[in-house]
């Protein structure tokens, strides 16, 4: 991942980001702190899809292992109010 000061983007505009994106996602640094990540839309969509698949797989593993509690919304609210 490439790091780039926000001042560089302000100075050079999108050409600065395009140059950085050739190497992968770009961390935008503002006030000496990583603030934003810029990436191509296709990369973001792929990342979202992979995370969704992982969440589903982990949830399915919880169900198979019995690490779930079944009930209604009313049951859940009653449990929360007890704590």
N, C-alpha and C positions, 0 to 999 in steps of 0.2 A: 504494500500500500504506500502511496506517495503522500507526503505532507506538503502543504502549500500555504504560505501566509495569505490572509485575506487581502493585504495590501497589494500583493502580486496580482490577484484577480481583479482588484479595483483598477490597477494600473494597466493591465494587459487585456482585461475582459475575458470573453469566452475562449480566446485562443490559448490563454494560460491553462484553463481547465482541460481543453481538448488535448494539449500536449501532455498533461499529467495523466489523463484518462487512458492514454495509449499504454501506460504501465499498470493500470488497474484503478480501483477506487481511489479517490483523493480525499485525504483529511484536510479540511480547511481550518487553519490555525488563526484564532483571533485573541488578542491580548495574551499571547503566549500559552493559550489553552486550546486543545483540539475541540472544536465546536460542532462541526458538520462533516458529513461524509457525502461526497458526490459520486454517483456511479451511473452507468448507462441504465436506461429503463429496463432493458432485457435482463440485465444482471439482477436488478432489484426484483423483478417478477419471478425469476428462477429462485432467488433466495426466499421469497415469500412462499412459493410452492413447496420448497424443501422444508421450511419450518412448519408449514401446515401438515405435511406428511409426517414429520417427526412428532408433532403434538398428537395426531391421531394414533400413531403407533404406540406412544407412551400411554395414552388413555386406554387403548385396547389391552395393553399389558397390565394395567391396573385392574381392569375388569377381570381378566383371566386369573390374576393373582388374588382376587377377592378383596382388593383394597378400595372398595367402593361401598357407599351406603345408599340404599334406595329409600325413597320416600317422596312426599309431596313438598311443595313450596311451603305449605303451612307447617309441616314437620321441621323443615330447615329453619324457618323463622322462630319456631318454639325453641329449638336447640340453641339458636343464637341468643335469644332473650334469656335463657338460663345461665349462660356464661356471663 
